Amino acid sequence: MGYTYETAAAALGISRSGYAKLISGESPIDLRTALACAAIVKKIPPWPHTK
């Protein structure tokens, strides 16, 4: 998909080190992160923020 550790972490809203831990298996992938990954793959835009 062309993501670096930095761009993938930014897209998921997590730190680069947090992303590295997910990729290495050091940390489990939680549901929020799994859903965010699926949304990125399906090109679903971010949910709009309301005030």
N, C-alpha and C positions, 0 to 999 in steps of 0.2 A: 504494500500500500504506500510505500515511500515515507514512512514515519521514522524519524530518529527517536532516540530515548527522550530527548528534550521536547520535540513536537508532540509525541504521543502522550507524555506526562502532562503537557499543557492542555491538550485536547480533553484529557480525562479529569483535569483539575486536581492533579496530585503532583508531588515532588518527583524529580528525576530519580532520586534514591528510592522513593516508594515504588515507582514504576519498575526499577531494576529488581527490587525484591519480589514483585509479582511475577516478572519474567523468569527469575531464577527458581521460583517455587519456595523461596524463603517465607513469603507471606501468602496466605490464601487469597483468592480473588473473591471479594464480597459481591453481593447481588447488585449493588449500585454500580460498581465498576463493570461487572459483566453486562448490565443493561446499557451502560454508556458505550462500551465496545460494540455491542450489537447496533446501537443507533448510529455510530460512526460508520460501520460497514454498510449499513443500509442508507447512508447519507440523509438521515433524519436531522433537520436543523435543531439547534438548541431551543428549549422551551423559553418563550418570552417571559421576562421578569415583569411582575406587576408591583405597583407601589401601594 
